[in-house]
C-alpha cells in the first residue's frame, strides 16, 4: 500500500493506492469549520425540549447540537451516567460549560446563510474518544473492550487474550489491527493516549468557549485506518507534510518512520503534482461519475438522493453467471461507497439470483469486504423485492461535498 500526500488551494489530500488502484481518499477542505473528532470546551446556549437536545456555542463562531442520548455525567462515586433517563433540560441550563467532541464534521456552504437546521449542525457527544493506531481510548470507560466491528470469533478470542495481559491500561478499545501487534506496543500507545487526555483536561476550565484539540486530519485518518495493511511508502512533496507525518508516526507508528519518502518533482508547484505523477487523477475524476465499470464489462450505477443511495448492477457483454457478476459488483460497491464516503441508507439492486444458497454466498462476500471500511457498515438483508439494504455511518461529509468546498 502506498500513501500519497498533496494539497490544493488550502485543502489537504491523502490517497491510498494498492497495486496502482485507488483504495482510499481523504480530503480536508479549507471550508471545514468543525472537524470530526475535535474536542471543545463549549457553553450551553439554548435547550430544545422537543428534540431533547441543547444547542452549544463551540468556539464563538460555530454552533453544535448535543442530544440527550450523547450526554455523559460523572457522578460523585466516579461512575458515568448516560443521558436519556430524564429530559436534558433537567441536566443542563443555559450558560453551563461542557466538554464535547464532534461526531460529525461541518462544512460551510454559504457564509451568508448560517446553518440553523439540526441536520446541518455538527453533532456533538460527551462520550469523548481519542483514536490511536491500534487502540481507541474512551474517556468514559474504565475497562478494556474489543471493537464491536470485529465479528470473527477466532480474532475476538485472540484479542481477548491480549486484553487480559494489559493490566496497567484501562478504557481502551482494541481495533482489529491490534491482533498481530506486540503487547508492549499496545501498552505504550495506551499510555500516550492517556497522557493526551490528561493534557486536554487541564484546559477544561473557566467560562470561555474554545477548540481544545483538533480532530485527526486526512493524513492521520488514513494512516490509522490502514493499520492492518502493509504500507510500502508514504510519499510527500513538501517538508511541512514530511514533518507532520513524522510527528504522528513517532508517537503511533515508529515502524513507518523509514517509509516516509520526499519526492522531488520538476513541476512540484502545479496542482496535485504528485497525483499527476502517479497517474491517479483519472481515478479521482471517475468518482464524480454516476457509474463504475467492472473488470468483466458489467457496470454499477450509483444514484444519491436526499433519502438514500440506490445502486443498480447491470450485466455486461461477458457471458458470466449472475452470481459471478454480483460478486464482482460487491467488490466495486464496497470500494465505491468507501471512496465516495456514502452514508445513510444504501439500496442495492443486484441481478436476480436463482437460489437462497447463492444469496447467502453474496451476503457472505459483502460481509468480508465491508470489514475494510473504517466506518460502520451494516447489512440488513434482502427485501421482499430482492433489494439488499445497507446502512453506513460516516464520520465526515461525502466526497462530493468536499470537492464542492474546494471549488467554492
N, C-alpha and C positions, 0 to 999 in steps of 0.2 A: 504494500500500500504506500503510495506517495501522497504527500500533503503539500499543496501549493498555496502560498500566501501572497495576496495582492491588495491593492487599494484603488479606488476610483471615486474621484470627487468627494473625498472625505469619508467614504464607506470602506469598511474592511471586509475582504473576501477570503474565504478558506475553502479550497476544493480538495476532495479526496479522490484519488484515482487508483483503480485496481486493473492491471493489465491494459492500461490506457482508457478504460471506461470510467466515466464519472459515477461515483457511488455516494458522494456526499457533497453538499454545497451549503455553506453558512455565510450569511451576509449581515453586517451591522451597518444599516444606512445612517446617514448623518441626521435624519429627522426622527431618530428614535429617542423620545423623551424619557421613557421608562423602559429599562432593560429587564428581561426576565432574570430572576434571581437576585435583584438588587435589594438591599436592606435599608429601610428608612426608619427614622425616629419621627413619627407622624402625630398629628393632632386631630382629634375628632371634631368635624365641622358641624354636621347635622345628622340626625337619626331618621331613618326611613322605616317606620313601623310596618308598612305594607310589605316591604321586601325583607324585613327583619335584618337590616343591614345599616351600616354607618358610612358616611362619606368622610374621607380623610384628606387633610392637607398634607401632602407628602414632603414638599420642599419649597413651598411658597408659590410655585408655578403650576404644579400638577396635582390632580385630584385622583385618589384611589378609592376603591369600593371594597369594604370588608363585610362579608356575610357572617351571620351568626355561627354557621357551622365551621367557619375557619377561625373562630375565636379560641384562644388557649389562655387560661388563667392559672397562675401558680398560687396554690393555697398555702396557708401558714405551715402546714406539715410537709410542704415541698412537692406534694402531688399535683399533677396537671389536670385541670378540669376543662373538658371540651365544651364549646358553646352549643346551644340548642335546647338545653333543659329549661331555660327561661328566656323571655324576649330580650333582645340585645339592648334595648333601652333600659333594662334593669341592671346591665353590666357597665355601660358607658354613658357619659353625659358630655355634651359639647365642651370642649376645652381639655378633655382628658388626653394624655400622651400615651402612645402605644408603639411598640416595636413591631414592624411588619415587613414582609418580604413579598416582592412582586411575583405572582404565579403566572401572570401573562404580561406581555410587553405592550407598549403603546407607541404607535407611530403617528406623528402629526400629519393630517390630511389637508386641512385648511386652517391656517393660522387665524383667520378672521372669524371662524366658527368653532368655538370651544366645544369639546365633547361633553355632552350632558347626559346622554343615554347610558344606562348601566351596561349596555352591550359594547360601548365604545371605550369605557373606562378600564384602566388596568385593574385586574382583580388581585387583592392582597390577602395575605394569610399571616396569622401569628405563629403558625407552625413553621418556624424558620429552619431551613436545612442548608448545609454547606457541602457541595459536591467536590469530591476529590477524584482521583483516577480509579481507585478500587473501592472506595468507601463513600458513603454519604453520611455526614454527621448530622444527627437530628437533635436539636437543642431541647426539645420537649420529651425526649425519650431517655429512659435510664437503663435500658438493656440493649443488647445487640440482636439484630434480626437479619434474615435473608430476604432479598428483594422478592416481592410477590410476582414479579415478571418472570422469575425463573421457575419453569414448570417441570423440568426434567428431575425425576426423583433421585437418580444417581448423583446428579450435580448438587442437589439440595442437601443430600446426606454428606457429601464431601465438604460443602461449605459449613454445615452444622458442626462437623468435627473441628474445623478451623475456628469457629466461634468459641468453642469450649476452651481453646488454648489462649484466647485473648483476654486474660484476666484483668489487665490494667486499663482496658479500653471499653467504654460504655457509650451507648447512644448512637451506635453506628449500624448502618445497613450495608451488608456486603453485596456488591454487584457481581454479575456473572464473571467478570474479568478477574475476580479475586481467586478463582478456582486454581489457577496454575501459579499463584504468587506465594512467595515465602511469608511465613507469619511475621517475621521481623520487619518486613517491608510494610505490611498492613499496620503493625504496631506504630511504626514511625509516622505513617500517614495519619493515623488516628490522632496521634499527639499533635501534629501540625494543625489539623482541623480544629482540635480543641483549643489550641493557643490562639488561633484566629478568632474564634468565638469569644474568648476571654478579652481580646483586644477590642472587639466590637462592643461588648457590654460596657466598657469604660466610657463610651460615647452616648449611651442610652440614658442621659440625664438632662435636666433642665426643661425649659418650655419652648425652645427654639427648634422648629422642624428642620429636617435636612436629610440628604443622602449620606448614609454611613458607609456603605460598601457597595461598589458597582458589581452587578452580576457578571458571570463569565462571558467573555467576548466570543466572537466567531471562532477564533483560533483555539481558545480554551475548551469550548463546547466540542469542537471537532476532535481534539486530542483525547478528551475524556470519553467521548462516545466510541472512539476507535480503540479503546484499551484492550479489547480482545483480539485485535488484528496485529499483524506484524508490520510495523512501519519501517520502510526501507530508507526514505528520505523525507526531510521537511525542507522544502525549497523556499528561500526568501530572496527578495531583491534589495530591500532597504535594511540598514543597520538597526533602525527602530524596531522592525519586525524581528530581527535576529535577537536583539536584547530582550524583547517581550517574551519570545518563545523560550529563550534560555532561562529567564527568571522563573517561568512556570515549571519548566522541566526540572530545574534544580530542586524544586520542592516536591513535585509529584511524579516525575518520570526521569530520574537520573540516567537511565539506560538509553534515553533518546537524545542526550546531550550531543553525542557524536554524530547523530543523524541530521543535525541542522546544517544545511549547506547554502551559503550565499551564492547566488547565480549572477554572473556578470553578463549583461546583455547590451548590445550596441544601441538598441532603441529602448532602454530601460525607462525613459521618461514618458513613453507612449502609454495610453490607457490599457491596463491589463496586459502589459507586455509579456509577462511570464506565461499567462494563459494562452496568448497567441503563439508563443514559442513552443509550448507543449501541445498546441493544436486541440484545445478543448472549447474554444469559443463556439464552434458549431453545435457541440453537445449542449451548451448552456442555452443557446438560442432555441434549440429544439424544445426546451422546457416551456417555452411560450406558445407552442403549438398545441391544438386540442387533440392531438393524436400521437401515437408512438408505433413504429413499425417493429414487428417481432422478427427474429432471425429467420424463421421459416417462411416469411412472406405474409403472414396474417398481421392483424393490427388491433390496437385498442383505441377507442375514442373516449376522451375524458371531457365531461361537461360539468363545470362547477356552477352551482346556483346558491342563492342565499340560504336555502334549507338543507341541501345535501349535495354530494358529488356523485354523478352517475358515470359508470364506466362500462362500456359496451365492448365485448370481444367479438371480432369478425374474422371469419375464415378467409384465408388467402388462397392462392393458386395451388399451393403444395397439397399433395394427397396424403394428409395425416389424419389420424383418428381425432375425434372430438376431445377425448381425454388428453391426448398429447398436445393439442393446440391449447387447451385450457391450462395445462400445467406450465407450458411455455409462457402463457399470458400471466400466470401468477407471479413469475419471477420479475417480469417487467412492471406489473402493477405494484408489487412491493417496493420496487426501486423508484417508481414514479411518485407514489404518494409520499415517500421519504424525501426525495429531491424537491418536489413542488411544495412540500410541507402542507399537505392537505389535511384538514382536521374536520371533526364532527362526524356526521353520518355519511357513509360511503356505501353505495349500492352497486354491485357488480352483476352484469347480465352475461354470464358465461354461455358458451354453446351448450345446448341441452344434452345432458348425459343420459345414458341408457339404463343405468342401474344405481342403486344406493351404494354399492361397493365402489363404483367409480367416483361417486360423490364424496365418499369417505376418503379416498386417495387424494382428491383435490383439496379437501379441507386440511388433511394432514400435511400436504406440501406447503400450503399457505401458512400454517402454524409455524413450520420451521423457518420460513423466510421472514416473518414479522419479528422473530426474536432478535434480528439485527437492527431493528428500528429503535432509536433512542427514546422515542415517545411510545406511550402505551397504546397498543392496538388490540382490540377485542373482536373476535369473530362470533357473531350471533347466530350463525347457521343460515339455512336456506328458507326462503318464504314459500308459501303455497304456490306461488307463480314461478318458482325456480330461480329467484334472485338471491344472491348472497349479501347478507348485511354485515357491515363492519362499522366500528367507530374508532376514531383516533383522537387522542387528547394531545394536541400540540402545545409547545412551550412558547413559540414565537409566531408572529404573523406569517401568513402564507408567502411563498416566494414571490408571487405576482405583486403583492402589496409592497414588498421590499424593493422590487425593481422600480415600482412607481415612485417610491420615496426617494430614489436616487435620481430618476428622470426629472422629478419636480424640483 
